[in-house]
Amino acid sequence: MQSLREALFRRSEEPASSTSTTTTDGSSSPASSSSSAPHTGKEQDAKHKPHAQDDGTHAQSPKKATPRAKAVQQEQRSRSSSLSAMWRRTIGSSERTEQEVARTLLSLNPFTEVQLLIPDSASVTKLLKLDDHRLLSVSENTAQVWSTDHAQLLSTLQSHTRPITCAAMVHKTVVTASHDETIRLWDPSCGECRNTISVPDDVIRVLAPVNDTTFCCGGQQLYVFSCHGKLVAKAPQENPDLAFHTLLVLRRNQTILGVVTDSHQIWEIALDGEGTLAPYVSGDHREHGSILKPRQLKRDHERPITCLAEITENLFASGCKDGSVFLWLARSLTLCKVLVNAPEVFYDEATKLYTRSVNFILPLPNQHAAIALKNGFLVVSIQDRTVCAEVEDAHLGEIHKMALIHNGHFLLTCSSDAVKLWCISQFALNAAPRSGEQMCKLLVQSLSTAENPPPGQQHTTHDTGALPRPLRKNMGTLDPHRPLCIGEMKVHADPIADCETISSYMFATCSSEQMICLWKNGAYSWRNANLLATRELKDSFRF
């Protein structure tokens, strides 16, 4: 018994092969021997736990990135650096096909030649076509006449002392109005000011020719002048805080229509009949003119009217800020039909802006009309009010002007961001495409018409085999109700201020920078240059 007690005593005095770990509650627990098997994951975690300090709290060890965190960081770096991988993840194959088709269509743009005109002033605010060979540009208080054939300055019209507000061509006379409360009549060939008309306490905002000898203009009042500078008549406007911003002359029934600022009404001034302007317009001018009182048309829009447009000799249209378009009979000045109804929501209370305002109305061939609604447009049939085509997101900014070009086969839409070219040959040819392939056939026909082949060599085939392969392969993806955009003209660094068609194969754009761009059909210009060179060569051999 005693030997056993001594053996236990001696064993307790031997060096311990294992140690104990003291916990925070003072108890002890045996630790694994150094000669034992490798540690497991849980034992590794327990081994790296912080030991207790004297004050009874744990010691804070520095944080180290775990292998999993390092792997996540590496994946994020590789994902952000690989743009192609992001493109494949975010853009589907159908969207890539749509973008490829859009790029292919833009390559068909026939306007491949650009000529630059540099005016004297830095900012060009307005362009006006004088004829097929001359263009007028307005820059602050100066106007300049350019030759579009040779891209040369012909004359400078400089007499206004303040910025020019509007300009018009009346027969062979250029008429300009300015903030200096004057109207000036010019000879565009030499730049001479023939006459100056004073309109005290009024600024003319809009000009429109009535006939070859008379024009009308609107400010706080409506005036009618002869080309010799004599006042024919004027119609006072009741509210002095408002001014005319739109004028339309109906030549068939000799009537002037006008709209003032923020007005729901259309004013009518008759030029024919008893007590009207008939004797004065015909040449029997009185010394001080006649005072006329305009009358209102019977039907009003519910929101302010933005524009007027003559659709045919018998019809004209009015557009409104709520998106509605009315069609009127020109002879009786009565409402014919509502061409486009206003949507349920047309005003944003948060921004206090109209979301579907009508900015421009353009008549198209075969009883159709193009209507610019904010940054998009639609084409409507005048006969049955059917929406034949629509593009809601044509531009980034609002469309402020539209025009036909290439014999009515192409539509130009002008916004502050760019000028775009749309194929609308289905309306010029009175066709109704029902598939993308039919749209492409009409496009080929329009492009062949745009090339303007010589007489007797007109294109008779409209095979789509000449189109680029990406377009031929994906013709089925095209929407027959959406016109094809075949051109996007972006040269100006500043927002585009105006766009003007000069001929069927040329148009011009301007902006606040010191530059005017002449866009020409490259193939047409090249052919004309060759013909001119050949003619000059033949003439030289005759002598």
GUZA-239425 format. One line per field, with one value per residue (C-alpha): chain; x, y, z; residue number from 1. Coordinates in steps of 0.1 Angstrom, whole numbers, plus 5000, padded with zeros to 4 digits. Layout:
mol [A, ...]
X [X, ...]
Y [Y, ...]
Z [Z, ...]
seq [NUM, ...]
END
This chain:
mol [A, A, A, A, A, A, A, A, A, A, A, A, A, A, A, A, A, A, A, A, A, A, A, A, A, A, A, A, A, A, A, A, A, A, A, A, A, A, A, A, A, A, A, A, A, A, A, A, A, A, A, A, A, A, A, A, A, A, A, A, A, A, A, A, A, A, A, A, A, A, A, A, A, A, A, A, A, A, A, A, A, A, A, A, A, A, A, A, A, A, A, A, A, A, A, A, A, A, A, A, A, A, A, A, A, A, A, A, A, A, A, A, A, A, A, A, A, A, A, A, A, A, A, A, A, A, A, A, A, A, A, A, A, A, A, A, A, A, A, A, A, A, A, A, A, A, A, A, A, A, A, A, A, A, A, A, A, A, A, A, A, A, A, A, A, A, A, A, A, A, A, A, A, A, A, A, A, A, A, A, A, A, A, A, A, A, A, A, A, A, A, A, A, A, A, A, A, A, A, A, A, A, A, A, A, A, A, A, A, A, A, A, A, A, A, A, A, A, A, A, A, A, A, A, A, A, A, A, A, A, A, A, A, A, A, A, A, A, A, A, A, A, A, A, A, A, A, A, A, A, A, A, A, A, A, A, A, A, A, A, A, A, A, A, A, A, A, A, A, A, A, A, A, A, A, A, A, A, A, A, A, A, A, A, A, A, A, A, A, A, A, A, A, A, A, A, A, A, A, A, A, A, A, A, A, A, A, A, A, A, A, A, A, A, A, A, A, A, A, A, A, A, A, A, A, A, A, A, A, A, A, A, A, A, A, A, A, A, A, A, A, A, A, A, A, A, A, A, A, A, A, A, A, A, A, A, A, A, A, A, A, A, A, A, A, A, A, A, A, A, A, A, A, A, A, A, A, A, A, A, A, A, A, A, A, A, A, A, A, A, A, A, A, A, A, A, A, A, A, A, A, A, A, A, A, A, A, A, A, A, A, A, A, A, A, A, A, A, A, A, A, A, A, A, A, A, A, A, A, A, A, A, A, A, A, A, A, A, A, A, A, A, A, A, A, A, A, A, A, A, A, A, A, A, A, A, A, A, A, A, A, A, A, A, A, A, A, A, A, A, A, A, A, A, A, A, A, A, A, A, A, A, A, A, A, A, A, A, A, A, A, A, A, A, A, A, A, A, A, A, A, A, A, A, A, A, A, A, A, A, A, A, A, A, A, A, A, A, A, A, A, A, A, A, A, A, A, A, A, A, A, A, A, A, A, A, A, A, A, A, A, A, A]
X [5000, 5028, 5047, 5017, 5014, 5051, 5048, 5019, 5038, 5069, 5047, 5032, 5067, 5078, 5077, 5042, 5039, 5007, 4996, 4963, 4945, 4929, 4895, 4879, 4859, 4891, 4886, 4912, 4910, 4937, 4954, 4965, 5000, 5026, 5031, 4994, 4978, 4975, 4949, 4915, 4898, 4879, 4910, 4929, 4901, 4903, 4940, 4939, 4913, 4926, 4938, 4923, 4940, 4943, 4913, 4891, 4888, 4899, 4929, 4921, 4942, 4947, 4923, 4938, 4922, 4909, 4915, 4878, 4880, 4911, 4893, 4863, 4885, 4904, 4871, 4859, 4891, 4889, 4852, 4858, 4888, 4871, 4847, 4840, 4827, 4805, 4791, 4783, 4765, 4744, 4736, 4717, 4721, 4689, 4700, 4734, 4717, 4695, 4725, 4744, 4714, 4712, 4749, 4745, 4716, 4736, 4762, 4737, 4734, 4737, 4749, 4786, 4799, 4801, 4811, 4817, 4807, 4823, 4802, 4815, 4797, 4802, 4765, 4742, 4706, 4685, 4688, 4666, 4665, 4664, 4665, 4681, 4715, 4715, 4712, 4707, 4722, 4713, 4740, 4730, 4724, 4738, 4726, 4747, 4739, 4759, 4763, 4756, 4771, 4805, 4803, 4812, 4799, 4779, 4768, 4764, 4732, 4743, 4722, 4703, 4716, 4702, 4697, 4675, 4644, 4631, 4635, 4615, 4618, 4591, 4595, 4630, 4633, 4647, 4628, 4643, 4630, 4650, 4648, 4657, 4620, 4626, 4619, 4644, 4639, 4671, 4684, 4701, 4723, 4742, 4733, 4717, 4690, 4661, 4638, 4634, 4601, 4597, 4574, 4576, 4572, 4569, 4592, 4583, 4586, 4573, 4571, 4551, 4547, 4511, 4519, 4547, 4541, 4528, 4539, 4525, 4543, 4534, 4545, 4521, 4500, 4496, 4509, 4505, 4531, 4539, 4573, 4578, 4575, 4540, 4516, 4486, 4467, 4472, 4451, 4456, 4459, 4440, 4466, 4498, 4518, 4512, 4526, 4520, 4543, 4527, 4513, 4497, 4486, 4458, 4463, 4432, 4407, 4430, 4431, 4457, 4456, 4476, 4482, 4495, 4515, 4498, 4465, 4439, 4424, 4432, 4427, 4414, 4420, 4403, 4420, 4390, 4355, 4340, 4358, 4389, 4424, 4413, 4417, 4450, 4466, 4456, 4476, 4452, 4471, 4459, 4483, 4480, 4466, 4434, 4425, 4411, 4397, 4405, 4379, 4383, 4376, 4347, 4364, 4393, 4420, 4420, 4457, 4479, 4484, 4520, 4519, 4499, 4505, 4488, 4481, 4464, 4447, 4415, 4428, 4451, 4461, 4468, 4489, 4486, 4507, 4486, 4495, 4462, 4460, 4429, 4422, 4403, 4385, 4403, 4372, 4348, 4374, 4354, 4367, 4368, 4381, 4404, 4434, 4452, 4436, 4454, 4466, 4452, 4485, 4502, 4515, 4541, 4532, 4567, 4585, 4557, 4563, 4541, 4552, 4537, 4537, 4532, 4563, 4559, 4534, 4546, 4523, 4534, 4525, 4493, 4471, 4495, 4510, 4541, 4537, 4566, 4558, 4586, 4616, 4596, 4573, 4544, 4528, 4490, 4466, 4444, 4416, 4410, 4433, 4453, 4488, 4509, 4543, 4557, 4591, 4589, 4626, 4639, 4662, 4676, 4662, 4629, 4623, 4619, 4618, 4611, 4615, 4612, 4641, 4650, 4616, 4597, 4614, 4634, 4623, 4647, 4642, 4662, 4669, 4695, 4716, 4716, 4698, 4685, 4674, 4644, 4632, 4595, 4592, 4561, 4542, 4558, 4550, 4516, 4527, 4520, 4549, 4539, 4573, 4609, 4618, 4592, 4607, 4642, 4628, 4613, 4647, 4665, 4640, 4645, 4683, 4681, 4658, 4682, 4711, 4690, 4702, 4700, 4667, 4662, 4684, 4660, 4665, 4638, 4650, 4647, 4666, 4678, 4710, 4728, 4723, 4750, 4750, 4740, 4709, 4700, 4704, 4682, 4655, 4629, 4637, 4627, 4594, 4573, 4556, 4589, 4607, 4643, 4669, 4696, 4715, 4726, 4745, 4766, 4793, 4784, 4799, 4771, 4733, 4719, 4698, 4682, 4680, 4670, 4666, 4680, 4673, 4663, 4699, 4712, 4704, 4722, 4725, 4738, 4746, 4759, 4794, 4810, 4801, 4774, 4774, 4762, 4753, 4753, 4745, 4780, 4772, 4750, 4776, 4803, 4782, 4774, 4810, 4820, 4793, 4804, 4841, 4832, 4811, 4840, 4864, 4842, 4838, 4875, 4881, 4856, 4879]
Y [5000, 5023, 5014, 5023, 5057, 5064, 5055, 5079, 5107, 5102, 5103, 5136, 5151, 5140, 5166, 5167, 5156, 5175, 5209, 5223, 5254, 5277, 5290, 5322, 5304, 5289, 5253, 5233, 5211, 5188, 5198, 5174, 5160, 5172, 5136, 5132, 5131, 5163, 5188, 5189, 5221, 5226, 5220, 5246, 5272, 5264, 5267, 5302, 5315, 5344, 5336, 5352, 5382, 5392, 5416, 5388, 5401, 5386, 5399, 5413, 5397, 5415, 5404, 5384, 5378, 5343, 5323, 5327, 5365, 5365, 5344, 5368, 5399, 5382, 5373, 5409, 5423, 5398, 5407, 5444, 5441, 5419, 5442, 5416, 5392, 5420, 5426, 5389, 5388, 5420, 5420, 5392, 5379, 5395, 5429, 5425, 5415, 5446, 5469, 5452, 5458, 5495, 5500, 5484, 5506, 5537, 5527, 5532, 5569, 5586, 5620, 5613, 5647, 5676, 5711, 5737, 5774, 5798, 5828, 5861, 5857, 5828, 5819, 5809, 5807, 5804, 5791, 5801, 5787, 5814, 5791, 5758, 5775, 5801, 5799, 5827, 5823, 5845, 5853, 5878, 5911, 5900, 5878, 5863, 5849, 5818, 5799, 5763, 5751, 5766, 5770, 5807, 5839, 5861, 5890, 5903, 5920, 5942, 5971, 5958, 5970, 5942, 5904, 5893, 5874, 5860, 5861, 5853, 5853, 5873, 5869, 5883, 5903, 5891, 5904, 5904, 5916, 5924, 5933, 5969, 5973, 5975, 5954, 5956, 5947, 5935, 5927, 5894, 5896, 5927, 5930, 5964, 5975, 5988, 5999, 6001, 5998, 6009, 5992, 6012, 5994, 5960, 5932, 5910, 5873, 5857, 5865, 5849, 5859, 5866, 5869, 5883, 5918, 5915, 5899, 5896, 5897, 5892, 5907, 5922, 5931, 5916, 5937, 5934, 5953, 5957, 5949, 5987, 5992, 6006, 5995, 5977, 5969, 5959, 5939, 5948, 5920, 5926, 5914, 5935, 5908, 5882, 5880, 5861, 5831, 5813, 5825, 5805, 5820, 5801, 5813, 5796, 5815, 5844, 5841, 5847, 5824, 5833, 5820, 5840, 5829, 5803, 5806, 5779, 5798, 5804, 5839, 5845, 5876, 5875, 5889, 5886, 5901, 5933, 5951, 5930, 5934, 5926, 5961, 5967, 5933, 5939, 5971, 5999, 6008, 6036, 6059, 6047, 6012, 5997, 5986, 5950, 5930, 5893, 5868, 5835, 5801, 5783, 5752, 5756, 5733, 5724, 5733, 5760, 5756, 5751, 5750, 5753, 5735, 5734, 5698, 5702, 5731, 5722, 5712, 5726, 5712, 5726, 5709, 5713, 5708, 5679, 5659, 5664, 5674, 5689, 5689, 5719, 5727, 5756, 5770, 5771, 5773, 5746, 5715, 5685, 5658, 5651, 5636, 5626, 5624, 5636, 5607, 5602, 5615, 5644, 5665, 5657, 5674, 5668, 5686, 5709, 5699, 5685, 5650, 5648, 5682, 5686, 5705, 5702, 5689, 5680, 5669, 5637, 5622, 5603, 5618, 5613, 5636, 5633, 5647, 5654, 5645, 5655, 5633, 5610, 5611, 5592, 5591, 5592, 5586, 5617, 5596, 5571, 5584, 5552, 5554, 5539, 5543, 5554, 5560, 5570, 5574, 5589, 5615, 5623, 5658, 5672, 5673, 5709, 5705, 5679, 5680, 5657, 5651, 5628, 5632, 5624, 5590, 5602, 5621, 5644, 5649, 5676, 5678, 5694, 5662, 5652, 5651, 5617, 5603, 5579, 5559, 5565, 5553, 5534, 5567, 5581, 5549, 5543, 5509, 5490, 5467, 5438, 5423, 5432, 5419, 5442, 5471, 5463, 5461, 5496, 5507, 5495, 5513, 5545, 5543, 5537, 5568, 5588, 5580, 5597, 5577, 5594, 5593, 5560, 5541, 5539, 5510, 5484, 5457, 5461, 5430, 5430, 5411, 5444, 5451, 5443, 5407, 5416, 5433, 5406, 5379, 5397, 5412, 5392, 5411, 5445, 5460, 5471, 5498, 5515, 5535, 5525, 5550, 5551, 5582, 5600, 5633, 5644, 5671, 5700, 5702, 5724, 5718, 5720, 5752, 5748, 5726, 5736, 5716, 5733, 5708, 5672, 5661, 5687, 5702, 5724, 5725, 5751, 5755, 5781, 5774, 5792, 5767, 5758, 5722, 5715, 5678, 5665, 5633, 5621, 5600, 5628, 5655, 5633, 5626, 5663, 5673, 5648, 5661, 5697, 5688, 5669, 5699, 5723, 5700, 5698, 5736, 5741, 5718, 5738, 5768]
Z [5000, 5009, 4977, 4956, 4974, 4968, 4931, 4926, 4945, 4923, 4891, 4902, 4905, 4870, 4841, 4827, 4791, 4788, 4799, 4810, 4798, 4823, 4812, 4824, 4850, 4867, 4856, 4838, 4808, 4794, 4761, 4735, 4736, 4713, 4700, 4692, 4657, 4635, 4646, 4631, 4618, 4650, 4671, 4649, 4656, 4693, 4693, 4678, 4702, 4723, 4758, 4789, 4803, 4840, 4837, 4825, 4788, 4755, 4737, 4702, 4675, 4641, 4613, 4584, 4550, 4547, 4515, 4506, 4508, 4487, 4461, 4460, 4456, 4427, 4410, 4413, 4398, 4369, 4362, 4362, 4339, 4314, 4294, 4268, 4295, 4309, 4274, 4269, 4303, 4299, 4262, 4247, 4213, 4200, 4212, 4196, 4164, 4166, 4171, 4142, 4119, 4130, 4123, 4089, 4080, 4089, 4064, 4036, 4042, 4008, 4023, 4023, 4013, 4038, 4030, 4057, 4056, 4081, 4089, 4104, 4137, 4161, 4166, 4137, 4148, 4116, 4080, 4051, 4016, 3989, 3959, 3948, 3947, 3976, 4014, 4040, 4074, 4104, 4130, 4157, 4139, 4106, 4077, 4050, 4016, 4005, 3972, 3979, 3947, 3953, 3992, 3988, 4005, 3981, 4002, 4037, 4050, 4079, 4091, 4122, 4155, 4176, 4170, 4141, 4152, 4119, 4081, 4050, 4012, 3995, 3957, 3951, 3983, 4017, 4047, 4082, 4116, 4146, 4183, 4172, 4163, 4126, 4095, 4066, 4030, 4012, 3977, 3983, 3952, 3963, 4000, 3997, 4021, 4000, 4027, 4064, 4083, 4119, 4143, 4175, 4208, 4191, 4182, 4152, 4160, 4128, 4091, 4062, 4026, 4014, 3977, 3955, 3966, 4002, 4034, 4070, 4103, 4139, 4172, 4197, 4167, 4133, 4104, 4066, 4045, 4008, 3995, 3990, 4028, 4030, 4057, 4042, 4074, 4110, 4135, 4172, 4197, 4229, 4255, 4252, 4272, 4245, 4209, 4177, 4174, 4145, 4112, 4083, 4050, 4032, 3997, 3982, 4003, 4011, 4049, 4075, 4106, 4137, 4172, 4201, 4231, 4254, 4235, 4229, 4200, 4163, 4150, 4115, 4093, 4059, 4029, 4006, 4008, 4020, 4048, 4044, 4029, 3993, 3978, 3996, 3987, 3950, 3950, 3961, 3992, 4016, 4032, 4067, 4062, 4075, 4110, 4112, 4140, 4138, 4148, 4165, 4151, 4168, 4181, 4207, 4218, 4255, 4259, 4242, 4204, 4193, 4155, 4123, 4090, 4056, 4047, 4013, 3995, 4013, 4048, 4075, 4109, 4143, 4170, 4208, 4239, 4250, 4219, 4201, 4164, 4148, 4111, 4097, 4064, 4048, 4029, 4059, 4087, 4106, 4123, 4101, 4125, 4154, 4137, 4169, 4203, 4234, 4257, 4291, 4307, 4289, 4318, 4345, 4378, 4392, 4364, 4353, 4317, 4289, 4280, 4245, 4230, 4192, 4179, 4141, 4115, 4080, 4051, 4033, 3999, 3994, 4022, 4051, 4077, 4099, 4135, 4158, 4194, 4218, 4208, 4186, 4156, 4140, 4106, 4104, 4075, 4069, 4055, 4083, 4111, 4112, 4127, 4099, 4115, 4148, 4164, 4201, 4208, 4175, 4193, 4227, 4225, 4212, 4174, 4164, 4126, 4099, 4061, 4030, 4008, 3978, 3961, 3993, 3999, 4029, 4060, 4079, 4116, 4133, 4171, 4192, 4193, 4156, 4122, 4113, 4079, 4078, 4048, 4043, 4007, 4015, 4017, 3986, 3966, 3984, 3995, 4028, 4037, 4059, 4066, 4070, 4036, 4019, 4039, 4025, 3990, 3994, 4008, 3978, 3955, 3975, 3973, 3936, 3933, 3954, 3930, 3903, 3872, 3838, 3819, 3801, 3826, 3855, 3879, 3872, 3897, 3935, 3945, 3981, 3972, 3969, 4006, 4032, 4045, 4082, 4069, 4044, 4071, 4097, 4075, 4094, 4126, 4112, 4123, 4092, 4113, 4122, 4095, 4089, 4101, 4074, 4085, 4116, 4109, 4138, 4131, 4153, 4188, 4200, 4199, 4164, 4160, 4126, 4095, 4060, 4028, 3998, 3970, 3968, 3972, 3997, 4031, 4056, 4094, 4118, 4155, 4180, 4169, 4140, 4113, 4088, 4073, 4038, 4035, 3999, 3982, 3974, 3943, 3929, 3935, 3919, 3888, 3884, 3888, 3861, 3838, 3843, 3837, 3805, 3793, 3800, 3782, 3751, 3751, 3752, 3722, 3701, 3701]
seq [1, 2, 3, 4, 5, 6, 7, 8, 9, 10, 11, 12, 13, 14, 15, 16, 17, 18, 19, 20, 21, 22, 23, 24, 25, 26, 27, 28, 29, 30, 31, 32, 33, 34, 35, 36, 37, 38, 39, 40, 41, 42, 43, 44, 45, 46, 47, 48, 49, 50, 51, 52, 53, 54, 55, 56, 57, 58, 59, 60, 61, 62, 63, 64, 65, 66, 67, 68, 69, 70, 71, 72, 73, 74, 75, 76, 77, 78, 79, 80, 81, 82, 83, 84, 85, 86, 87, 88, 89, 90, 91, 92, 93, 94, 95, 96, 97, 98, 99, 100, 101, 102, 103, 104, 105, 106, 107, 108, 109, 110, 111, 112, 113, 114, 115, 116, 117, 118, 119, 120, 121, 122, 123, 124, 125, 126, 127, 128, 129, 130, 131, 132, 133, 134, 135, 136, 137, 138, 139, 140, 141, 142, 143, 144, 145, 146, 147, 148, 149, 150, 151, 152, 153, 154, 155, 156, 157, 158, 159, 160, 161, 162, 163, 164, 165, 166, 167, 168, 169, 170, 171, 172, 173, 174, 175, 176, 177, 178, 179, 180, 181, 182, 183, 184, 185, 186, 187, 188, 189, 190, 191, 192, 193, 194, 195, 196, 197, 198, 199, 200, 201, 202, 203, 204, 205, 206, 207, 208, 209, 210, 211, 212, 213, 214, 215, 216, 217, 218, 219, 220, 221, 222, 223, 224, 225, 226, 227, 228, 229, 230, 231, 232, 233, 234, 235, 236, 237, 238, 239, 240, 241, 242, 243, 244, 245, 246, 247, 248, 249, 250, 251, 252, 253, 254, 255, 256, 257, 258, 259, 260, 261, 262, 263, 264, 265, 266, 267, 268, 269, 270, 271, 272, 273, 274, 275, 276, 277, 278, 279, 280, 281, 282, 283, 284, 285, 286, 287, 288, 289, 290, 291, 292, 293, 294, 295, 296, 297, 298, 299, 300, 301, 302, 303, 304, 305, 306, 307, 308, 309, 310, 311, 312, 313, 314, 315, 316, 317, 318, 319, 320, 321, 322, 323, 324, 325, 326, 327, 328, 329, 330, 331, 332, 333, 334, 335, 336, 337, 338, 339, 340, 341, 342, 343, 344, 345, 346, 347, 348, 349, 350, 351, 352, 353, 354, 355, 356, 357, 358, 359, 360, 361, 362, 363, 364, 365, 366, 367, 368, 369, 370, 371, 372, 373, 374, 375, 376, 377, 378, 379, 380, 381, 382, 383, 384, 385, 386, 387, 388, 389, 390, 391, 392, 393, 394, 395, 396, 397, 398, 399, 400, 401, 402, 403, 404, 405, 406, 407, 408, 409, 410, 411, 412, 413, 414, 415, 416, 417, 418, 419, 420, 421, 422, 423, 424, 425, 426, 427, 428, 429, 430, 431, 432, 433, 434, 435, 436, 437, 438, 439, 440, 441, 442, 443, 444, 445, 446, 447, 448, 449, 450, 451, 452, 453, 454, 455, 456, 457, 458, 459, 460, 461, 462, 463, 464, 465, 466, 467, 468, 469, 470, 471, 472, 473, 474, 475, 476, 477, 478, 479, 480, 481, 482, 483, 484, 485, 486, 487, 488, 489, 490, 491, 492, 493, 494, 495, 496, 497, 498, 499, 500, 501, 502, 503, 504, 505, 506, 507, 508, 509, 510, 511, 512, 513, 514, 515, 516, 517, 518, 519, 520, 521, 522, 523, 524, 525, 526, 527, 528, 529, 530, 531, 532, 533, 534, 535, 536, 537, 538, 539, 540, 541, 542, 543]
END
